[in-house]
Amino acid sequence: RKSPRGLKTRRKTRKPLTKEKNNRTEFRSCCSDWSAMAQSRLTATSASQVQAILLPQPS
């Protein structure tokens, strides 16, 4: 007995969805690492800018 066409389509789409879910997890992990690195760099940049502003200027 052959299965209906719609059922085959559903079976085919389930596997890529699992793969897509794994890719999303990897992407989120990658993004959070990048975000932490960017935040760290921004903090360092902000600190150096504040330091430059607070340096005494010759009179």
C-alpha positions as CSV (number, residue, x, y, z in Angstrom):
1,R,0.0,0.0,0.0
2,K,1.4,3.4,-1.0
3,S,1.3,6.3,1.4
4,P,-0.4,9.5,0.3
5,R,1.7,12.2,-1.2
6,G,1.2,14.6,1.7
7,L,2.6,12.1,4.2
8,K,5.8,11.6,2.2
9,T,6.3,15.4,2.2
10,R,5.9,15.6,5.9
11,R,8.5,12.9,6.5
12,K,10.9,14.6,4.2
13,T,10.5,18.0,5.9
14,R,11.1,16.6,9.4
15,K,14.7,15.7,8.9
16,P,15.8,19.2,7.7
17,L,13.9,20.8,10.6
18,T,16.1,18.8,13.1
19,K,19.2,20.0,11.2
20,E,17.9,23.6,11.2
21,K,17.3,23.4,15.0
22,N,20.9,22.3,15.5
23,N,22.2,25.1,13.3
24,R,20.2,27.6,15.3
25,T,21.8,26.4,18.5
26,E,25.2,26.6,17.0
27,F,24.4,30.1,15.7
28,R,23.2,31.3,19.1
29,S,26.3,29.9,20.7
30,C,28.5,31.7,18.1
31,C,26.6,34.9,18.5
32,S,26.8,34.9,22.3
33,D,30.6,34.4,22.1
34,W,30.9,37.2,19.5
35,S,28.6,39.5,21.7
36,A,30.8,38.9,24.8
37,M,33.9,39.7,22.8
38,A,32.4,42.8,21.3
39,Q,31.1,44.0,24.7
40,S,34.6,43.4,26.1
41,R,36.2,45.5,23.4
42,L,33.6,48.2,23.7
43,T,34.2,48.4,27.5
44,A,38.0,48.7,26.9
45,T,37.4,51.4,24.3
46,S,35.1,53.3,26.6
47,A,37.6,53.1,29.4
48,S,40.4,54.5,27.3
49,Q,38.2,57.3,26.0
50,V,37.3,58.3,29.6
51,Q,40.9,58.1,30.6
52,A,41.9,60.4,27.7
53,I,39.2,62.9,28.7
54,L,40.3,62.9,32.3
55,L,44.0,63.4,31.6
56,P,45.2,66.8,32.9
57,Q,45.8,69.3,30.2
58,P,48.8,71.6,30.2
59,S,48.0,75.2,31.1
